[in-house]
Amino acid sequence: MVSRFLLLALLALLVSAVPASAQDRVGPAPYLVLTVGSGIDLATTLDAIHAGRGTEANPFLSHGGDAGLIAVKSVSTAAVAVLMNSLAKRGHPRAAQVLGYVAGGALTVIAARNFQVGR
C-alpha cells in the first residue's frame, strides 16, 4: 500500500514546482487547495480499492494499478497547476484562482464520496 508520507511528499513537490512569480500573482492558496484535494482524492481512492469496497470509476485512471493511478493523478494535477500559471501569466490571475479552488473543491467532494464507499 502506498504510504501517506509518499503522498504528502508528492503533493509538496507539486506545490513547490509552481514558480514563485505565479504564486505572487495568484497566491499559494489555490495551488494548495488543488493539490490537497487531489491528494485526499488519491488517498481515499486507494483506501477504498485496497479495502475491496470500490474501484476507480474514471476509465483514464483505472489502468496500471496503484503506480498508474498515482502517475496519472500526479500528471493531471500538475497540468492544472501549469494551466493556472499560464492563465496568471496572461493577465488572468482571478481565473487561475477560480480554477484552483473549483478543481480542488470538486476533488474534495469526490474524496468524501470515496471515504463513504471505503467504509
Backbone torsions as a table, in degrees:
resi	resn	phi	psi	omega
1	MET	NA	142.3	-179.7
2	VAL	-70.2	130.5	-178.4
3	SER	-75.6	151.4	178.1
4	ARG	-66.2	-30.5	177.5
5	PHE	-61.5	-43.0	179.0
6	LEU	-62.2	-41.8	178.4
7	LEU	-63.9	-42.9	178.8
8	LEU	-66.1	-38.1	177.3
9	ALA	-63.9	-39.7	178.2
10	LEU	-64.2	-42.8	178.4
11	LEU	-64.4	-40.9	177.8
12	ALA	-62.9	-38.7	177.7
13	LEU	-63.5	-42.5	179.1
14	LEU	-62.9	-43.3	-180.0
15	VAL	-66.6	-41.6	-178.0
16	SER	-71.4	-18.1	179.6
17	ALA	-77.5	-14.5	179.3
18	VAL	-74.1	125.0	-178.4
19	PRO	-57.6	143.4	-179.6
20	ALA	-60.3	-33.8	-179.9
21	SER	-62.9	-37.6	178.1
22	ALA	-69.7	-39.4	179.7
23	GLN	-65.3	-32.7	178.1
24	ASP	-63.7	-41.2	-178.2
25	ARG	-78.0	-36.2	-174.9
26	VAL	-101.5	-31.8	-174.2
27	GLY	90.9	156.6	-176.7
28	PRO	-76.3	-21.8	-173.5
29	ALA	-57.7	-47.1	-179.7
30	PRO	-63.2	-34.6	177.5
31	TYR	-67.8	-39.5	178.3
32	LEU	-66.5	-42.6	178.1
33	VAL	-60.4	-43.3	178.7
34	LEU	-61.4	-52.0	-175.1
35	THR	-70.9	-36.8	177.6
36	VAL	-67.9	-43.3	176.5
37	GLY	-59.1	-42.5	178.8
38	SER	-65.8	-42.6	179.9
39	GLY	-65.8	-41.0	178.4
40	ILE	-66.0	-40.2	177.0
41	ASP	-60.7	-47.0	-179.7
42	LEU	-62.1	-46.9	-178.3
43	ALA	-63.0	-43.8	-178.8
44	THR	-71.1	-33.2	175.6
45	THR	-63.3	-48.1	-179.8
46	LEU	-63.4	-40.1	177.9
47	ASP	-62.0	-44.4	179.9
48	ALA	-64.8	-40.9	179.5
49	ILE	-65.0	-47.1	-177.3
50	HIS	-69.4	-25.7	176.7
51	ALA	-79.3	-7.7	180.0
52	GLY	76.3	18.6	-176.4
53	ARG	-107.4	1.5	-178.2
54	GLY	-166.5	170.2	176.0
55	THR	-134.0	164.4	176.2
56	GLU	-74.9	120.3	-176.9
57	ALA	-79.8	-25.9	-178.7
58	ASN	-78.1	117.8	-177.3
59	PRO	-64.5	-23.6	178.4
60	PHE	-73.8	-21.2	-177.2
61	LEU	-105.4	-4.6	-171.3
62	SER	-90.3	7.9	-179.7
63	HIS	-112.4	147.4	173.9
64	GLY	91.6	9.3	177.8
65	GLY	64.9	-155.5	-178.2
66	ASP	-61.7	-44.6	-177.4
67	ALA	-62.3	-41.8	178.8
68	GLY	-65.6	-41.4	179.2
69	LEU	-63.1	-45.9	179.7
70	ILE	-64.1	-42.7	-179.0
71	ALA	-63.7	-48.4	-178.5
72	VAL	-66.9	-39.9	179.1
73	LYS	-64.1	-41.6	179.4
74	SER	-65.3	-45.5	-179.4
75	VAL	-65.2	-41.1	-179.0
76	SER	-68.4	-37.1	176.9
77	THR	-66.5	-43.2	177.3
78	ALA	-62.5	-37.0	179.3
79	ALA	-64.3	-39.6	177.6
80	VAL	-66.0	-40.1	177.9
81	ALA	-63.9	-38.9	177.1
82	VAL	-65.6	-41.0	177.1
83	LEU	-62.8	-41.1	176.7
84	MET	-60.8	-43.8	178.6
85	ASN	-61.6	-42.8	179.3
86	SER	-63.0	-42.9	177.5
87	LEU	-60.9	-43.4	-179.8
88	ALA	-63.8	-42.0	179.7
89	LYS	-63.9	-31.0	-178.5
90	ARG	-88.3	11.5	175.2
91	GLY	89.9	20.2	-179.5
92	HIS	-124.0	59.1	-178.0
93	PRO	-64.6	-32.2	178.9
94	ARG	-65.4	-41.3	177.4
95	ALA	-63.7	-37.8	177.7
96	ALA	-64.1	-41.7	178.2
97	GLN	-63.1	-47.2	-179.8
98	VAL	-59.7	-43.9	179.2
99	LEU	-59.3	-46.5	-179.9
100	GLY	-62.4	-46.0	-179.2
101	TYR	-67.3	-43.0	-178.7
102	VAL	-67.3	-46.0	179.8
103	ALA	-63.8	-45.6	178.5
104	GLY	-63.7	-40.2	177.9
105	GLY	-64.4	-42.7	178.9
106	ALA	-62.9	-42.0	178.9
107	LEU	-66.0	-33.4	177.2
108	THR	-67.9	-39.2	176.1
109	VAL	-63.5	-42.0	177.1
110	ILE	-62.8	-40.0	179.0
111	ALA	-63.2	-37.8	178.2
112	ALA	-62.3	-40.0	177.3
113	ARG	-66.6	-42.6	176.9
114	ASN	-57.4	-40.4	-179.4
115	PHE	-62.8	-40.9	178.9
116	GLN	-66.0	-40.8	179.5
117	VAL	-66.2	-38.2	-176.8
118	GLY	-73.3	-7.3	-178.0
119	ARG	-88.4	NA	NA
